[in-house]
């Protein structure tokens, strides 16, 4: 435990210094001053994620995967963990990695969309409740949101024969990219803005503007949002306000209990049908008429 805490402390100092410099040089929201409550909540999530949330996620994934491997009569040994099994294990390593990246992101896209609907939304609303979006906000996740999302991605790959060790190695890369996506940066990656997800791309996903709501679900490849009609990436604009239109409580424990309340005070996160139709008709690349989002026209890093 002491070593974990030391690792968290060192990681916080290094990443805090890095993102502090970047956010100071290329801020999406200029002059952002964090409130004590929001910063405290983010820091508690940052501490609990490696100490509680991720271990819980690993237990959930292992509890689901191991029995299924036994049903498939696949031995649980070091060789299978490192190399996988079946035809997939015979593929070149580079091809396996590419498949995990592309298919994993597609699964993540639809899993993310599922968390914006029905009962699952209340778990995900905890993440969207952040009103001061910075790199620290990436870890503001309900434990069940994290566990179910990771499980949805891990199960298909392990059952197809991909090595669990390779799948697990993919998680830190996603984590680092998630920190970047939530950072207070006006980067949009210029010509690659619809190829690789950028901070601008994902910050629109968190924007409280009605026109941007329920868009930009992809974790890595905006291709999926383009393909399924959920891309929202107006040129030269950056959202300035974030959050949800519902009473998600402050404090980590209260937020973890929030999805289990018998009577939610939530307002649907689904945009009006007329808004969705208007955005789909213009390719979701500009604001629909009379639905201008709160934004500024600062240029992104290209």
Backbone as numpy.savetxt, mean C-alpha at the origin, in Angstrom:
# Nx Ny Nz CAx CAy CAz Cx Cy Cz
14.59 -9.36 21.41 13.77 -8.15 21.41 14.63 -6.89 21.41
15.72 -6.92 22.21 16.60 -5.76 22.28 17.24 -5.48 20.92
17.63 -6.56 20.22 18.24 -6.39 18.90 17.23 -5.85 17.90
15.99 -6.30 18.00 14.95 -5.78 17.11 14.72 -4.30 17.35
14.66 -3.91 18.62 14.45 -2.50 18.95 15.61 -1.65 18.44
16.83 -2.18 18.57 18.00 -1.45 18.07 17.93 -1.30 16.55
17.51 -2.39 15.88 17.37 -2.33 14.43 16.32 -1.32 14.00
15.20 -1.29 14.72 14.14 -0.32 14.42 14.65 1.10 14.62
15.41 1.32 15.70 15.94 2.65 15.99 16.90 3.10 14.90
17.82 2.21 14.51 18.78 2.56 13.46 18.06 2.83 12.14
17.11 1.95 11.80 16.34 2.15 10.56 15.58 3.46 10.57
15.01 3.82 11.74 14.27 5.07 11.85 15.18 6.27 11.62
16.36 6.22 12.21 17.31 7.34 12.05 17.77 7.47 10.60
18.12 6.33 9.97 18.62 6.37 8.60 17.54 6.82 7.63
16.37 6.17 7.72 15.29 6.52 6.80 14.74 7.91 7.08
14.68 8.27 8.35 14.21 9.60 8.70 15.12 10.68 8.12
16.43 10.44 8.18 17.38 11.40 7.61 17.23 11.48 6.09
17.13 10.30 5.45 17.00 10.27 3.99 15.74 10.96 3.51
14.59 10.54 4.07 13.34 11.13 3.61 13.20 12.58 4.07
13.82 12.92 5.19 13.79 14.31 5.62 14.46 15.21 4.59
15.60 14.78 4.07 16.29 15.55 3.05 15.48 15.63 1.75
14.95 14.48 1.32 14.19 14.44 0.08 12.91 15.27 0.17
12.17 15.10 1.27 10.92 15.84 1.43 11.16 17.34 1.60
12.33 17.70 2.14 12.66 19.11 2.25 13.01 19.72 0.90
13.58 18.91 0.02 14.00 19.41 -1.30 12.87 19.39 -2.32
12.04 18.35 -2.32 10.97 18.22 -3.32 9.61 17.96 -2.64
9.14 18.85 -1.79 7.89 18.57 -1.08 6.66 18.68 -1.99
5.73 17.76 -1.81 4.45 17.86 -2.52 3.54 18.85 -1.81
3.57 18.83 -0.48 2.85 19.81 0.33 3.91 20.67 1.00
4.07 21.88 0.53 5.12 22.75 1.04 4.82 23.21 2.47
5.87 23.28 3.28 5.72 23.80 4.63 4.91 22.92 5.55
4.88 21.60 5.30 4.10 20.69 6.13 4.64 20.68 7.56
3.77 20.94 8.51 4.12 20.87 9.92 3.24 19.82 10.58
3.84 18.77 11.04 3.09 17.64 11.56 2.55 17.93 12.96
1.29 17.55 13.18 0.72 17.68 14.52 1.30 16.59 15.41
1.33 16.84 16.70 1.87 15.86 17.64 1.07 14.57 17.62
-0.24 14.68 17.50 -1.08 13.48 17.54 -0.83 12.59 16.33
-0.80 13.19 15.14 -0.57 12.41 13.92 0.82 11.78 13.94
1.82 12.56 14.34 3.19 12.04 14.38 3.31 10.92 15.41
2.69 11.08 16.57 2.75 10.04 17.60 2.09 8.75 17.12
0.96 8.88 16.44 0.28 7.69 15.92 1.14 6.96 14.91
1.76 7.70 14.00 2.63 7.09 13.00 3.83 6.41 13.64
4.41 7.02 14.65 5.57 6.44 15.31 5.22 5.15 16.05
4.05 5.11 16.65 3.62 3.88 17.33 3.42 2.76 16.31
2.77 3.07 15.19 2.63 2.07 14.12 4.00 1.63 13.61
4.90 2.57 13.43 6.24 2.26 12.94 6.94 1.28 13.88
6.75 1.46 15.18 7.37 0.58 16.18 6.69 -0.78 16.23
5.37 -0.79 16.16 4.63 -2.04 16.31 4.66 -2.92 15.06
4.90 -2.32 13.90 4.88 -3.12 12.67 5.90 -4.25 12.68
7.18 -4.00 12.96 8.13 -5.12 12.98 8.02 -5.99 14.22
7.50 -5.43 15.31 7.46 -6.17 16.57 6.18 -6.98 16.75
5.10 -6.57 16.10 3.82 -7.25 16.31 3.10 -7.58 15.01
2.90 -6.58 14.15 2.08 -6.79 12.95 2.71 -7.80 12.00
3.99 -7.63 11.65 4.62 -8.54 10.70 4.78 -9.96 11.27
5.16 -10.14 12.55 5.17 -11.50 13.10 3.80 -12.17 13.05
2.74 -11.39 13.32 1.39 -11.93 13.23 1.07 -12.34 11.80
1.48 -11.51 10.84 1.27 -11.83 9.43 1.98 -13.12 9.05
3.22 -13.29 9.49 3.96 -14.52 9.17 3.28 -15.74 9.76
2.73 -15.62 10.95 2.02 -16.74 11.56 0.79 -17.10 10.75
0.03 -16.07 10.34 -1.18 -16.32 9.55 -0.84 -16.99 8.22
0.18 -16.49 7.53 0.57 -17.06 6.24 1.05 -18.49 6.42
1.90 -18.73 7.41 2.41 -20.08 7.64 1.28 -21.04 8.00
0.34 -20.58 8.83 -0.78 -21.44 9.24 -1.66 -21.82 8.06
-1.70 -20.97 7.03 -2.51 -21.28 5.85 -1.73 -22.08 4.82
-0.44 -21.77 4.66 0.35 -22.38 3.60 0.79 -23.80 3.94
1.27 -24.03 5.16 1.83 -25.33 5.51 0.82 -26.48 5.37
-0.40 -26.34 5.87 -1.37 -27.43 5.66 -1.67 -27.70 4.19
-1.70 -26.64 3.38 -1.97 -26.83 1.96 -0.82 -27.55 1.26
0.40 -27.26 1.65 1.54 -27.97 1.09 1.50 -29.45 1.47
1.08 -29.73 2.68 0.96 -31.13 3.11 -0.14 -31.84 2.33
-1.25 -31.13 2.05 -2.32 -31.72 1.26 -1.85 -32.02 -0.16
-0.93 -31.20 -0.66 -0.36 -31.42 -1.98 0.78 -32.44 -1.95
1.00 -32.99 -0.76 2.06 -33.99 -0.55 3.43 -33.44 -0.88
3.61 -32.19 -0.51 4.92 -31.56 -0.68 5.62 -31.52 0.67
6.78 -32.14 0.80 7.48 -32.15 2.07 7.92 -30.76 2.49
7.86 -30.50 3.76 8.29 -29.22 4.30 9.75 -29.36 4.70
10.64 -29.10 3.77 12.06 -29.20 4.07 12.81 -28.01 3.48
14.08 -27.94 3.79 14.89 -26.80 3.37 14.94 -26.65 1.85
15.00 -27.77 1.14 15.07 -27.70 -0.32 13.85 -27.06 -0.93
12.67 -27.41 -0.43 11.44 -26.84 -0.97 11.30 -25.37 -0.61
11.77 -25.01 0.59 11.69 -23.62 1.01 12.58 -22.74 0.13
13.76 -23.27 -0.22 14.72 -22.49 -0.99 14.43 -22.52 -2.49
13.94 -23.66 -2.99 13.87 -23.85 -4.45 12.46 -24.08 -4.99
11.47 -24.29 -4.15 10.13 -24.55 -4.63 9.98 -25.95 -5.18
8.92 -26.16 -5.99 8.68 -27.50 -6.53 7.92 -27.39 -7.85
7.88 -28.49 -8.56 7.11 -28.56 -9.81 7.75 -27.80 -10.95
6.99 -27.61 -12.03 7.52 -26.93 -13.23 8.04 -25.53 -12.96
7.38 -24.82 -12.05 7.80 -23.45 -11.76 9.24 -23.40 -11.25
9.60 -24.40 -10.43 10.94 -24.42 -9.86 12.02 -24.60 -10.93
11.63 -25.08 -12.12 12.58 -25.28 -13.20 12.81 -24.02 -14.04
11.99 -23.02 -13.82 12.14 -21.78 -14.57 13.40 -21.03 -14.13
14.03 -20.29 -15.02 15.17 -19.46 -14.63 14.79 -18.50 -13.50
15.72 -18.23 -12.63 15.44 -17.38 -11.47 14.90 -16.02 -11.88
15.46 -15.44 -12.95 15.02 -14.12 -13.39 13.56 -14.15 -13.82
13.15 -15.24 -14.46 11.76 -15.36 -14.90 10.83 -15.53 -13.72
11.28 -16.27 -12.71 10.48 -16.43 -11.50 10.27 -15.08 -10.81
11.34 -14.31 -10.72 11.24 -12.99 -10.09 10.29 -12.09 -10.86
10.39 -12.11 -12.19 9.50 -11.30 -13.02 8.05 -11.70 -12.83
7.80 -13.02 -12.77 6.43 -13.51 -12.57 5.88 -13.06 -11.22
6.73 -13.13 -10.20 6.29 -12.71 -8.87 5.95 -11.22 -8.85
6.77 -10.42 -9.53 6.54 -8.98 -9.55 5.24 -8.64 -10.28
5.06 -9.20 -11.48 3.90 -8.85 -12.30 2.61 -9.46 -11.74
2.62 -10.77 -11.51 1.40 -11.42 -11.01 1.09 -10.99 -9.58
2.15 -10.79 -8.78 1.93 -10.33 -7.41 1.28 -8.96 -7.38
1.69 -8.09 -8.28 1.09 -6.77 -8.32 -0.35 -6.81 -8.81
-0.64 -7.71 -9.73 -2.03 -7.88 -10.19 -2.92 -8.38 -9.06
-2.43 -9.36 -8.32 -3.19 -9.85 -7.16 -3.37 -8.73 -6.13
-2.27 -7.98 -5.92 -2.35 -6.88 -4.97 -3.34 -5.81 -5.39
-3.43 -5.57 -6.69 -4.38 -4.59 -7.20 -5.81 -4.97 -6.82
-6.19 -6.22 -7.08 -7.56 -6.64 -6.80 -7.82 -6.81 -5.30
-6.79 -7.21 -4.56 -6.94 -7.28 -3.11 -7.17 -5.89 -2.53
-6.40 -4.92 -3.04 -6.55 -3.54 -2.59 -7.95 -3.02 -2.92
-8.43 -3.30 -4.10 -9.79 -2.88 -4.46 -10.83 -3.50 -3.54
-10.60 -4.77 -3.18 -11.55 -5.45 -2.29 -11.61 -4.75 -0.93
-10.50 -4.22 -0.47 -10.48 -3.54 0.82 -11.14 -2.17 0.77
-11.53 -1.73 -0.40 -12.27 -0.48 -0.52 -13.77 -0.73 -0.63
-14.20 -1.93 -0.35 -15.61 -2.28 -0.47 -16.09 -3.01 0.77
-17.36 -2.79 1.11 -18.02 -3.57 2.14 -17.33 -3.53 3.49
-17.41 -4.65 4.16 -16.88 -4.76 5.52 -15.37 -4.56 5.58
-14.66 -4.97 4.53 -13.21 -4.84 4.53 -12.76 -3.38 4.56
-13.60 -2.48 4.05 -13.21 -1.07 4.01 -12.88 -0.54 5.40
-13.59 -0.98 6.42 -13.38 -0.43 7.75 -11.99 -0.78 8.29
-11.44 -1.91 7.86 -10.06 -2.23 8.23 -9.09 -1.33 7.48
-9.38 -1.07 6.22 -8.48 -0.28 5.39 -8.62 1.22 5.67
-9.79 1.62 6.19 -10.00 3.03 6.51 -8.99 3.53 7.53
-8.49 2.63 8.36 -7.46 2.99 9.33 -6.24 3.55 8.62
-5.87 2.95 7.50 -4.72 3.43 6.74 -5.01 4.77 6.08
-6.23 4.94 5.59 -6.59 6.16 4.89 -6.93 7.31 5.83
-6.99 7.04 7.13 -7.36 8.09 8.07 -6.26 9.13 8.26
-5.04 8.82 7.82 -3.93 9.77 7.96 -4.22 11.03 7.17
-4.17 12.17 7.83 -4.43 13.45 7.18 -3.15 14.22 6.86
-2.04 13.73 7.38 -0.73 14.33 7.09 0.14 13.22 6.52
0.13 13.07 5.22 0.73 11.91 4.58 2.24 12.11 4.40
3.02 11.22 5.03 4.46 11.20 4.87 4.92 9.75 4.79
6.22 9.53 4.65 6.75 8.18 4.52 6.37 7.30 5.70
6.24 7.88 6.88 5.87 7.10 8.07 4.46 6.54 7.97
3.60 7.18 7.18 2.21 6.75 7.08 2.06 5.38 6.44
3.10 4.89 5.78 3.03 3.61 5.08 2.74 2.46 6.04
3.20 2.57 7.29 3.02 1.46 8.24 1.72 1.58 9.03
0.93 2.58 8.74 -0.34 2.75 9.46 -1.36 1.78 8.89
-1.24 0.53 9.27 -2.11 -0.53 8.75 -2.72 -1.33 9.90
-3.99 -1.64 9.76 -4.62 -2.57 10.71 -3.96 -3.94 10.54
-3.63 -4.66 11.63 -2.96 -5.96 11.50 -3.69 -6.95 10.59
-5.02 -6.95 10.61 -5.75 -7.88 9.75 -5.68 -7.44 8.29
-5.61 -6.16 8.04 -5.41 -5.66 6.68 -4.08 -6.17 6.14
-3.04 -6.06 6.93 -1.72 -6.53 6.50 -1.70 -8.04 6.31
-2.24 -8.78 7.27 -2.19 -10.24 7.21 -2.97 -10.79 6.01
-4.18 -10.29 5.80 -5.00 -10.80 4.70 -4.42 -10.41 3.33
-3.85 -9.22 3.23 -3.25 -8.80 1.97 -2.04 -9.66 1.62
-1.17 -9.91 2.60 0.01 -10.74 2.37 -0.40 -12.17 2.06
-1.42 -12.65 2.74 -1.88 -14.02 2.51 -2.41 -14.18 1.10
-3.17 -13.19 0.63 -3.74 -13.25 -0.72 -2.65 -13.31 -1.78
-1.50 -12.70 -1.51 -0.41 -12.72 -2.47 0.46 -13.96 -2.32
0.66 -14.40 -1.08 1.58 -15.54 -0.85 0.98 -16.86 -1.28
-0.29 -17.09 -1.00 -0.91 -18.39 -1.27 -0.76 -18.84 -2.73
-1.15 -18.03 -3.70 -1.05 -18.51 -5.09 0.37 -18.88 -5.49
1.35 -18.10 -5.06 2.73 -18.37 -5.46 3.28 -19.64 -4.83
3.00 -19.83 -3.56 3.49 -21.03 -2.88 2.82 -22.27 -3.46
1.53 -22.21 -3.73 0.82 -23.37 -4.26 1.21 -23.68 -5.70
1.66 -22.66 -6.43 2.13 -22.89 -7.80 3.53 -23.48 -7.84
4.22 -23.45 -6.71 5.55 -24.05 -6.64 6.69 -23.06 -6.50
6.37 -21.76 -6.43 7.43 -20.80 -6.18 8.02 -21.03 -4.79
9.29 -20.81 -4.65 9.94 -21.01 -3.36 9.44 -19.99 -2.34
8.96 -20.44 -1.17 8.53 -19.48 -0.14 9.60 -18.48 0.22
10.87 -18.91 0.19 11.96 -17.99 0.52 12.04 -16.86 -0.50
11.79 -17.18 -1.78 11.83 -16.15 -2.82 10.65 -15.19 -2.64
9.48 -15.74 -2.34 8.30 -14.91 -2.12 8.51 -14.00 -0.92
9.10 -14.55 0.16 9.35 -13.75 1.36 10.37 -12.65 1.10
11.34 -12.94 0.25 12.36 -11.94 -0.06 11.78 -10.75 -0.80
10.62 -10.94 -1.44 9.97 -9.89 -2.20 9.33 -8.84 -1.27
8.99 -9.24 -0.03 8.28 -8.36 0.89 9.09 -7.12 1.27
10.39 -7.23 1.64 11.14 -6.02 1.97 11.19 -5.00 0.83
11.24 -5.49 -0.42 11.24 -4.57 -1.55 9.92 -3.81 -1.63
8.82 -4.52 -1.39 7.52 -3.86 -1.37 7.45 -2.83 -0.25
8.02 -3.17 0.90 7.99 -2.27 2.04 8.74 -0.98 1.75
9.93 -1.08 1.19 10.72 0.10 0.85 9.99 0.97 -0.18
9.39 0.30 -1.17 8.66 1.05 -2.19 7.44 1.74 -1.59
6.80 1.08 -0.62 5.63 1.67 0.03 6.01 2.93 0.81
7.17 2.92 1.44 7.63 4.12 2.14 7.79 5.28 1.17
8.37 4.99 0.02 8.57 6.02 -1.00 7.22 6.56 -1.50
6.26 5.66 -1.73 4.97 6.08 -2.28 4.23 7.02 -1.35
4.40 6.87 -0.04 3.68 7.71 0.91 4.43 8.98 1.27
5.68 9.10 0.83 6.50 10.25 1.19 5.91 11.54 0.64
6.17 12.63 1.35 5.70 13.95 0.92 6.62 14.47 -0.19
6.53 13.82 -1.34 7.37 14.14 -2.50 6.49 14.41 -3.71
6.90 15.38 -4.52 6.14 15.69 -5.72 6.67 14.95 -6.95
7.42 13.90 -6.74 7.94 13.10 -7.85 6.80 12.39 -8.57
6.84 12.45 -9.89 5.86 11.68 -10.68 6.54 10.79 -11.72
7.88 10.79 -11.74 8.69 9.94 -12.61 8.57 10.29 -14.09
8.03 11.44 -14.41 8.03 11.95 -15.78 7.51 10.97 -16.81
8.34 10.60 -17.81 7.89 9.69 -18.88 7.50 8.30 -18.36
7.97 7.95 -17.15 7.68 6.63 -16.60 6.49 6.67 -15.63
5.77 7.78 -15.61 4.72 7.96 -14.60 3.61 6.92 -14.70
3.37 6.37 -15.90 2.35 5.33 -16.04 2.96 3.94 -16.20
4.25 3.83 -15.90 4.94 2.54 -15.94 5.25 2.05 -14.53
5.80 2.95 -13.70 6.14 2.63 -12.32 5.38 3.59 -11.41
4.77 3.06 -10.36 4.02 3.92 -9.44 4.97 4.88 -8.73
4.54 6.10 -8.59 5.34 7.18 -8.00 4.63 7.71 -6.76
5.33 8.55 -5.96 4.64 9.18 -4.83 3.40 9.96 -5.27
3.49 10.69 -6.38 2.32 11.44 -6.86 1.16 10.50 -7.17
1.45 9.40 -7.84 0.43 8.41 -8.18 -0.30 7.93 -6.92
0.45 7.55 -5.90 -0.20 6.96 -4.73 -0.81 8.01 -3.82
-0.23 9.18 -3.78 -0.82 10.22 -2.93 -2.19 10.65 -3.44
-2.42 10.55 -4.76 -3.78 10.78 -5.26 -4.73 9.71 -4.73
-4.23 8.51 -4.52 -5.08 7.45 -3.96 -5.56 7.82 -2.55
-4.74 8.58 -1.81 -5.09 8.97 -0.44 -5.82 10.30 -0.39
-5.91 11.01 -1.50 -6.52 12.34 -1.49 -7.98 12.27 -1.08
-8.44 13.33 -0.39 -9.86 13.34 0.02 -10.75 14.01 -1.02
-10.17 14.37 -2.18 -10.98 14.94 -3.26 -11.90 13.88 -3.85
-13.19 14.15 -4.03 -14.12 13.16 -4.58 -13.68 12.58 -5.93
-13.07 13.41 -6.77 -12.67 12.95 -8.10 -11.59 11.89 -8.04
-10.77 11.89 -7.00 -9.65 10.94 -6.90 -10.00 9.70 -6.11
-11.14 9.68 -5.49 -11.49 8.59 -4.58 -11.62 7.26 -5.33
-11.12 6.19 -4.71 -11.19 4.84 -5.28 -10.46 4.73 -6.62
-9.26 5.28 -6.67 -8.42 5.19 -7.86 -6.99 4.86 -7.46
-6.18 4.47 -8.46 -4.74 4.20 -8.25 -4.52 3.12 -7.19
-5.03 1.92 -7.47 -4.92 0.82 -6.51 -3.61 0.04 -6.64
-2.94 0.13 -7.77 -1.75 -0.69 -8.00 -0.64 -0.31 -7.02
0.14 -1.31 -6.62 1.26 -1.05 -5.76 2.50 -0.66 -6.52
2.69 -1.24 -7.71 3.92 -1.02 -8.46 3.67 -0.61 -9.91
2.68 -1.24 -10.56 2.48 -1.05 -12.00 1.14 -0.35 -12.29
1.15 0.94 -12.61 -0.09 1.65 -12.95 -0.82 1.04 -14.15
-0.16 0.13 -14.84 -0.78 -0.57 -15.95 -2.14 -1.13 -15.56
-2.24 -1.70 -14.37 -3.50 -2.33 -13.95 -4.60 -1.29 -13.81
-4.27 -0.13 -13.28 -5.29 0.93 -13.16 -5.70 1.45 -14.53
-4.75 1.54 -15.44 -5.09 1.94 -16.80 -5.99 0.90 -17.45
-5.66 -0.36 -17.24 -6.38 -1.47 -17.87 -7.81 -1.59 -17.34
-7.98 -1.36 -16.04 -9.29 -1.59 -15.42 -10.03 -0.29 -15.10
-9.57 0.82 -15.68 -10.33 2.07 -15.60 -10.29 2.78 -14.27
-9.21 2.61 -13.49 -9.15 3.28 -12.19 -7.94 4.20 -12.06
-7.34 4.60 -13.18 -6.19 5.49 -13.13 -6.64 6.94 -12.99
-6.02 7.65 -12.05 -6.27 9.07 -11.89 -4.93 9.75 -11.65
-4.43 10.45 -12.65 -3.10 11.05 -12.57 -3.05 12.33 -13.40
-3.71 13.40 -12.93 -3.74 14.66 -13.68 -2.35 15.27 -13.77
-2.02 15.78 -14.94 -0.69 16.35 -15.18 -0.42 17.57 -14.30
0.78 17.56 -13.68 1.25 18.74 -12.97 0.48 19.11 -11.73
-0.36 18.21 -11.21 -1.16 18.51 -10.02 -0.77 17.56 -8.89
-0.89 18.04 -7.65 -0.54 17.25 -6.48 -1.58 17.50 -5.39
-2.15 16.46 -4.83 -3.17 16.66 -3.79 -2.57 17.31 -2.55
-3.40 18.11 -1.89 -2.93 18.85 -0.72 -3.63 18.44 0.57
-4.68 17.67 0.49 -5.39 17.24 1.69 -5.77 15.77 1.56
-5.78 15.09 2.71 -5.95 13.65 2.72 -6.88 13.24 3.87
-7.26 11.97 3.88 -8.10 11.46 4.95 -9.38 10.87 4.43
-10.29 10.54 5.36 -11.57 9.92 5.01 -12.70 10.71 5.65
-13.88 10.62 5.05 -15.04 11.35 5.55 -15.83 10.50 6.54
-15.13 10.02 7.55 -15.77 9.23 8.59 -14.98 9.34 9.88
-15.61 8.96 10.96 -15.04 9.19 12.28 -14.11 8.05 12.71
-13.01 7.87 12.01 -12.01 6.92 12.45 -11.32 7.52 13.67
-11.30 6.84 14.80 -10.77 7.44 16.03 -9.26 7.64 15.97
-8.76 8.50 16.83 -7.32 8.70 16.97 -6.77 7.65 17.92
-5.49 7.34 17.78 -4.86 6.36 18.67 -4.88 4.97 18.07
-3.80 4.24 18.26 -3.64 2.95 17.61 -4.65 1.92 18.11
-4.80 1.78 19.41 -5.72 0.77 19.95 -7.14 1.04 19.50
-7.57 2.29 19.56 -8.93 2.64 19.13 -9.12 2.34 17.65
-8.08 2.55 16.84 -8.18 2.26 15.41 -8.22 0.76 15.15
-7.52 -0.01 15.93 -7.58 -1.47 15.76 -8.95 -2.03 16.13
-9.62 -1.37 17.07 -10.94 -1.82 17.48 -12.05 -1.27 16.58
-11.75 -0.21 15.86 -12.75 0.48 15.05 -13.52 -0.44 14.09
-12.87 -1.35 13.34 -13.63 -2.19 12.39 -14.64 -3.12 13.06
-14.49 -3.35 14.36 -15.37 -4.30 15.04 -16.54 -3.62 15.74
-16.64 -2.30 15.59 -17.78 -1.61 16.18 -19.07 -2.09 15.53
-20.12 -2.18 16.33 -21.39 -2.70 15.82 -22.08 -1.69 14.91
-21.87 -0.40 15.18 -22.52 0.63 14.36 -21.46 1.60 13.88
-20.92 1.38 12.67 -19.90 2.29 12.15 -20.50 3.64 11.82
-19.68 4.65 11.94 -20.11 6.01 11.56 -19.51 6.38 10.22
-19.36 5.35 9.35 -18.64 5.55 8.10 -19.54 6.11 7.01
-18.94 6.92 6.17 -19.55 7.37 4.93 -18.90 6.59 3.81
-19.68 6.05 2.90 -19.12 5.20 1.85 -17.97 5.86 1.13
-16.90 5.04 0.89 -15.74 5.55 0.16 -15.95 5.48 -1.35
-17.07 4.92 -1.79 -17.33 4.77 -3.22 -17.80 6.09 -3.80
-17.19 6.59 -4.85 -17.61 7.86 -5.43 -18.97 7.73 -6.10
-19.71 8.83 -6.24 -20.99 8.77 -6.93 -20.83 8.17 -8.31
-21.84 7.46 -8.77 -21.75 6.78 -10.05 -21.49 7.75 -11.19
-22.09 8.95 -11.12 -21.89 9.90 -12.21 -20.43 10.34 -12.27
-19.76 10.44 -11.11 -18.35 10.80 -11.09 -17.51 9.71 -11.73
-17.81 8.45 -11.38 -17.06 7.34 -11.94 -17.21 7.28 -13.45
-18.41 7.52 -13.94 -18.65 7.48 -15.38 -17.90 8.61 -16.07
-17.94 9.81 -15.47 -17.24 10.94 -16.08 -15.75 10.71 -16.16
-15.15 10.15 -15.10 -13.72 9.90 -15.12 -13.35 8.81 -16.10
-14.21 7.79 -16.21 -13.90 6.70 -17.13 -13.95 7.20 -18.57
-14.86 8.13 -18.84 -15.01 8.62 -20.21 -13.81 9.45 -20.66
-13.12 10.11 -19.71 -11.97 10.91 -20.12 -10.65 10.22 -19.82
-10.69 8.92 -19.54 -9.46 8.16 -19.34 -8.88 8.32 -17.95
-9.59 8.98 -17.03 -9.12 9.17 -15.65 -7.79 9.90 -15.59
-7.54 10.80 -16.53 -6.28 11.53 -16.51 -6.49 13.01 -16.26
-7.72 13.42 -16.07 -8.00 14.82 -15.75 -9.24 14.88 -14.90
-9.45 15.98 -14.23 -10.59 16.10 -13.33 -11.87 16.18 -14.12
-12.95 15.48 -13.67 -14.24 15.59 -14.32 -14.78 17.01 -14.14
-15.71 17.42 -14.99 -16.30 18.75 -14.86 -16.90 18.96 -13.48
-16.63 20.17 -12.91 -17.18 20.56 -11.62 -16.73 19.66 -10.48
-15.62 18.90 -10.64 -15.13 18.05 -9.58 -13.64 18.27 -9.40
-13.20 19.50 -9.48 -11.78 19.78 -9.41 -11.23 19.39 -8.06
-10.15 18.59 -8.01 -9.55 18.21 -6.74 -8.73 19.35 -6.15
-8.52 19.26 -4.85 -7.65 20.20 -4.20 -6.22 19.90 -4.57
-5.56 20.79 -5.26 -4.22 20.49 -5.75 -3.46 21.76 -6.03
-2.15 21.57 -6.30 -1.33 22.66 -6.76 -0.64 22.24 -8.02
-0.25 23.20 -8.82 0.37 22.88 -10.11 1.88 22.98 -10.01
2.48 22.22 -9.08 3.92 22.18 -8.97 4.44 21.03 -9.78
5.56 21.23 -10.45 6.11 20.21 -11.33 6.73 19.07 -10.57
6.65 17.85 -11.11 7.27 16.69 -10.50 8.68 16.49 -10.99
9.42 15.65 -10.26 10.77 15.31 -10.66 10.73 14.35 -11.82
11.41 14.63 -12.88 11.37 13.78 -14.05 12.74 13.16 -14.29
